[in-house]
């Protein structure tokens, strides 16, 4: 479980996050939705530690992530997997080396054990047999899958995905969605996905947080989203379907 | 940058890779520059010292001393600032703008240490070696040019070089090489790491890395000469 308490973030005096408090439950696909520029990515970066909140706290299962010692912070980070919008695979490493990377850095596995784990992760994302290819040699959808495999290589507890469907065709998008849902349930992790894609919300979402102008304008269950009574959210959903 | 490495052997492995990239990858250009530098210096010194009163071995002594004291370390490192420096800055800069550095950070890896430290250590080991190779080849170029033009024989060249050789000059040359190696790798890594934006900014960082490294090399060249000579 991840909890945010009154998280605020300002850049040069401009407040981008205006006191967000919410919870993301374990074993569920938690979706963060909202228009571009309203603070979704900044919130995610504050949650994973790429940005320091101006004030407020982020708790990972009661561990105050914003006030941990450096060594403890690194420990929590090893429980985090992240799928970046542009995948952020390491260009100079092959698919196998990308997935193996965290295992090499943080475990004492033998080479054979690492290879087994890499193959297992690649099978999970239906990418078996592409171990030797480099990121430049595979498609956008394949990169996303490898990104997911890399994110789950360690036994993670928290999976963050920033716009996992951006730049993908609708069929591949649905496959990625299904994969994220399956991984969340199979490994019982806390998954948080930033998205604009309302189809993703209705297909795989459990809980939703709607961010509007730096505040969590609405949060609740996916089944309640159409009857939220929130004008901003209703407009966002309508606009998404008209698009 | 200097926190405890996550896995020591991974860093050693990366340092060896960087040594190969910096050292072996730059060998060809260093060989070409060193030979021509020695050859041209020999011809120009001979042109300026045409006099029956000056013994020919003097040409060898001037060329070998100037190669060791100035030409090999400074010219080689100015070229390496362009080749190695721009490569380091653009590699790290591209990793920054494509979120690869963020990916390292999210994993809990000290990204600045992981990316910069192996390059700095690799540079500190390989660039002085390249400078030593450059000193030898510069003299070889001088000998070849002397023989080919009939200005002086290889024996005369070597006689002059041996007579004027001071071990301290080699020490001075290596001090310069270590200093320049640190400047090239650290300045370039810094500019790459602090890149923000996109492809245009990666190019700008790469240019800045080369320019700042070159200026810092020339500045430290003067300071070292002032202090150590």
Interface residues (C-beta under 8 A of the other chain):
Chain A: X48 X49 X50 X70 X73 X74 X75 X76 X77 X78 X80 X82 X84 X85 X86 X88 X89 X90 X91 X101 X102 X104 X105 X106 X160
Chain B: X3 X6 X7 X10 X94 X95 X98 X99 X100 X102 X103 X105 X106 X107 X108 X109
